[in-house]
Amino acid sequence: MSKAIIVGAGIAGIATAIRMALKGHQVEVFEASAQAGGKLSEIRIGSFRFDAGPSLFTMPQYVDELFRLAGKNPKDYFQYEKLDTICNYFYEDGTLIHAFADPLKFSEEIADKTNDSADSILDFLNKSRDIYEITNQVFLQRSLHKLRSYLNIGTLKSLLRFPQIDAFRSMNQSNEARFKDSRTVRFFNRYATYNGSNPYKAPATLNVIPHFEQHFGAYFPIGGMYSIVSSLIGLAVDLGVKFQFNSYVDEIEIRNNKVIGLSCKGKSHSADLIVSNMDVWYTYTRLLKGIKVPERLKKQERSSSALIFYWGINTSFPELSLHNIFFSEDYQDEFRQIWEEKGISSDPTIYVHISSKSNPEDSPEGSENWFTMINVPSDTGQNWDELIKVSRKNIIEKLSKNLGKDISKLISCESVLDPRGIDSKTFSYQGSLYGSSSNSQFSAFLRHANFSSSIKGLYFAGGSVHPGGGIPLALLSAKIVDDLIK
Ligand SMILES: Cc1cc2nc3c(=O)[nH]c(=O)nc-3n(C[C@H](O)[C@H](O)[C@H](O)COP(=O)(O)OP(=O)(O)OC[C@H]3O[C@@H](n4cnc5c(N)ncnc54)[C@H](O)[C@@H]3O)c2cc1C
């Protein structure tokens, strides 16, 4: 039996461990933290529970697939509900758009609340589906760095349709050409943030993202997002995977251009293959001693990060649902500040996620757990303490104005996470949520491969080595690694 070691128990690390165990490897996972899940973790403050990172769950089929591969019924381990209303969008002029999951109902909602027609929305969703169909096999399911990925009929057909993926103008240019109303443009531009990009620079190909939500649907796991992790850990343990927590890996050991093991807390552990779920930048700069960081990796722009306030709120707001967005009035300026000034707008777009709306045990009766997040630049040494102080005040003012109540008086407990904390908690370079950004049409090809071309037995899984972003793509990176390993 060959031995596979996974560095990191993020969602991609766990999925890789399951796949390696199913392949017949003896699998051990070393995780630096005391808890599995990486960015997908949970925190408790007093009687409140919060999912610390991701909150929007799409493409649950990639979680289910892992149970099915193991011959189990996913429902015995993990359950989730489809959302009828994906998100509420609040605009400064008082407009409130409900993003209904049903495409017809959603298109009528847009026609009712903006100057755009229902048909323009349905046309857009069809275009989004077309981009998905063209890019899915090429960008999402296979390694972009293996010739064999391109040598099949499906991929060749997709390549012939490439001019249709709208890669040569920005997402905003495409959306402005399609929609009359700036509120609709803002609505669809926001999807660029789903992989930490800038809609005013990123190619319109990213208009594929709404398809994930509007076609496949948005879901919420019973028990909260963290149950994705706990259920998969349960499966991995059933399959014989061993987890070592509080175990930061210091070095991947290499001899004759082949991995031979790793060292953790001064002890060597031998392995036939190693999959690093650590951000690929840190894998090179911290674990691969004496190996140069590839030039391409050095040049890549990092994706954006997040500033999050976890607030216990001692009342409830019936007008809010599980996911809520409060748009900035000047969306373009917000992104200019993030990407050009490396700062934060005084009127940021605010995302409020309240898991207790679906999972009442997450907060005491009569209260709510607010995960309040804004997009911010990655950490390049800004004065975060000052930015947090100013942003907290701006966020409270904006939410209080929109909701007609002084939010500052309702906060009963608080914890804050900023890019420095995301970096130090999950070893994500500069606190970027998705590795490098997708702000250019070449970004997908410039991402590091899921394997090392110079070190035999070394593979990479996770958000930093997949051209997409988020949980589904991290899970797909594990599938790609699985396909690469014989
Ligand atoms: C605030 C926030 C909001 C988000 N919102 C969403 C959302 O709504 N929907 C969505 O789909 N996605 C969202 N994402 C993105 C999503 O969380 C990530 O894409 C995904 O969780 C990445 O998983 P991963 O396995 O690649 O890496 P990570 O979660 O970063 O896991 C890496 C793991 O490796 C461990 N590790 C690293 N180095 C070492 C080492 N040397 N030794 C041992 N262990 C090590 C780390 O401790 C960590 O546990 C969000 C992320 C954040 C932070």
The ligand as an SDF file (V2000), in Angstrom:
LIG
                    3D

 53 58  0  0  0  0  0  0  0  0999 V2000
  -14.5620   35.1750    4.3520 C   0  0  0  0  0  0  0  0  0  0  0  0
  -14.6960   34.1590    3.2600 C   0  0  0  0  0  0  0  0  0  0  0  0
  -15.8920   34.0570    2.5740 C   0  0  0  0  0  0  0  0  0  0  0  0
  -16.0290   33.1080    1.5570 C   0  0  0  0  0  0  0  0  0  0  0  0
  -17.2480   32.9510    0.9570 N   0  0  0  0  0  0  0  0  0  0  0  0
  -17.4580   31.8860    0.1330 C   0  0  0  0  0  0  0  0  0  0  0  0
  -18.7770   31.5090   -0.2420 C   0  0  0  0  0  0  0  0  0  0  0  0
  -19.7570   32.1290    0.1830 O   0  0  0  0  0  0  0  0  0  0  0  0
  -18.9250   30.4330   -1.0580 N   0  0  0  0  0  0  0  0  0  0  0  0
  -17.8540   29.6820   -1.4880 C   0  0  0  0  0  0  0  0  0  0  0  0
  -18.0530   28.6950   -2.2130 O   0  0  0  0  0  0  0  0  0  0  0  0
  -16.5870   30.0090   -1.1120 N   0  0  0  0  0  0  0  0  0  0  0  0
  -16.3680   31.0690   -0.3080 C   0  0  0  0  0  0  0  0  0  0  0  0
  -15.1100   31.3580    0.1550 N   0  0  0  0  0  0  0  0  0  0  0  0
  -13.9680   30.6310   -0.4120 C   0  0  0  0  0  0  0  0  0  0  0  0
  -13.8100   29.2270    0.1900 C   0  0  0  0  0  0  0  0  0  0  0  0
  -13.8030   29.3050    1.5760 O   0  0  0  0  0  0  0  0  0  0  0  0
  -12.4990   28.6590   -0.2800 C   0  0  0  0  0  0  0  0  0  0  0  0
  -12.4530   28.6880   -1.7030 O   0  0  0  0  0  0  0  0  0  0  0  0
  -12.2860   27.2150    0.1500 C   0  0  0  0  0  0  0  0  0  0  0  0
  -12.7210   27.0070    1.4730 O   0  0  0  0  0  0  0  0  0  0  0  0
  -10.8150   26.9270   -0.0150 C   0  0  0  0  0  0  0  0  0  0  0  0
  -10.5150   25.6720    0.4860 O   0  0  0  0  0  0  0  0  0  0  0  0
   -9.0550   25.0960    0.3720 P   0  0  0  0  0  0  0  0  0  0  0  0
   -9.1370   23.6720    0.7920 O   0  0  0  0  0  0  0  0  0  0  0  0
   -8.5000   25.3790   -0.9560 O   0  0  0  0  0  0  0  0  0  0  0  0
   -8.1100   25.9500    1.3530 O   0  0  0  0  0  0  0  0  0  0  0  0
   -8.1690   26.4240    2.8580 P   0  0  0  0  0  0  0  0  0  0  0  0
   -9.5460   26.4910    3.3560 O   0  0  0  0  0  0  0  0  0  0  0  0
   -7.3460   27.6550    2.9200 O   0  0  0  0  0  0  0  0  0  0  0  0
   -7.4240   25.2420    3.6610 O   0  0  0  0  0  0  0  0  0  0  0  0
   -6.0540   25.0980    3.7360 C   0  0  0  0  0  0  0  0  0  0  0  0
   -5.7590   24.3050    5.0100 C   0  0  0  0  0  0  0  0  0  0  0  0
   -4.3940   23.9330    5.0200 O   0  0  0  0  0  0  0  0  0  0  0  0
   -3.8760   24.1450    6.3140 C   0  0  0  0  0  0  0  0  0  0  0  0
   -2.4240   24.3260    6.1640 N   0  0  0  0  0  0  0  0  0  0  0  0
   -1.8220   25.2650    5.3970 C   0  0  0  0  0  0  0  0  0  0  0  0
   -0.4930   25.1350    5.4880 N   0  0  0  0  0  0  0  0  0  0  0  0
   -0.2550   24.0880    6.3030 C   0  0  0  0  0  0  0  0  0  0  0  0
    0.9320   23.4580    6.7600 C   0  0  0  0  0  0  0  0  0  0  0  0
    2.1620   23.8690    6.3860 N   0  0  0  0  0  0  0  0  0  0  0  0
    0.8070   22.4060    7.6010 N   0  0  0  0  0  0  0  0  0  0  0  0
   -0.4100   21.9370    7.9680 C   0  0  0  0  0  0  0  0  0  0  0  0
   -1.5530   22.5120    7.5660 N   0  0  0  0  0  0  0  0  0  0  0  0
   -1.4850   23.5720    6.7370 C   0  0  0  0  0  0  0  0  0  0  0  0
   -4.5940   25.3740    6.8080 C   0  0  0  0  0  0  0  0  0  0  0  0
   -4.5450   25.4780    8.2140 O   0  0  0  0  0  0  0  0  0  0  0  0
   -6.0020   25.1200    6.2670 C   0  0  0  0  0  0  0  0  0  0  0  0
   -6.7690   24.3530    7.1690 O   0  0  0  0  0  0  0  0  0  0  0  0
  -14.9310   32.2900    1.1830 C   0  0  0  0  0  0  0  0  0  0  0  0
  -13.7180   32.4060    1.8750 C   0  0  0  0  0  0  0  0  0  0  0  0
  -13.6090   33.3080    2.9300 C   0  0  0  0  0  0  0  0  0  0  0  0
  -12.3210   33.3770    3.7150 C   0  0  0  0  0  0  0  0  0  0  0  0
  1  2  1  0
  2  3  1  0
  2 52  2  0
  3  4  2  0
  4  5  1  0
  4 50  1  0
  5  6  2  0
  6  7  1  0
  6 13  1  0
  7  8  2  0
  7  9  1  0
  9 10  1  0
 10 11  2  0
 10 12  1  0
 12 13  2  0
 13 14  1  0
 14 15  1  0
 14 50  1  0
 15 16  1  0
 16 17  1  0
 16 18  1  0
 18 19  1  0
 18 20  1  0
 20 21  1  0
 20 22  1  0
 22 23  1  0
 23 24  1  0
 24 25  2  0
 24 26  1  0
 24 27  1  0
 27 28  1  0
 28 29  2  0
 28 30  1  0
 28 31  1  0
 31 32  1  0
 32 33  1  0
 33 34  1  0
 33 48  1  0
 34 35  1  0
 35 36  1  0
 35 46  1  0
 36 37  1  0
 36 45  1  0
 37 38  2  0
 38 39  1  0
 39 40  1  0
 39 45  2  0
 40 41  1  0
 40 42  2  0
 42 43  1  0
 43 44  2  0
 44 45  1  0
 46 47  1  0
 46 48  1  0
 48 49  1  0
 50 51  2  0
 51 52  1  0
 52 53  1  0
M  END
$$$$
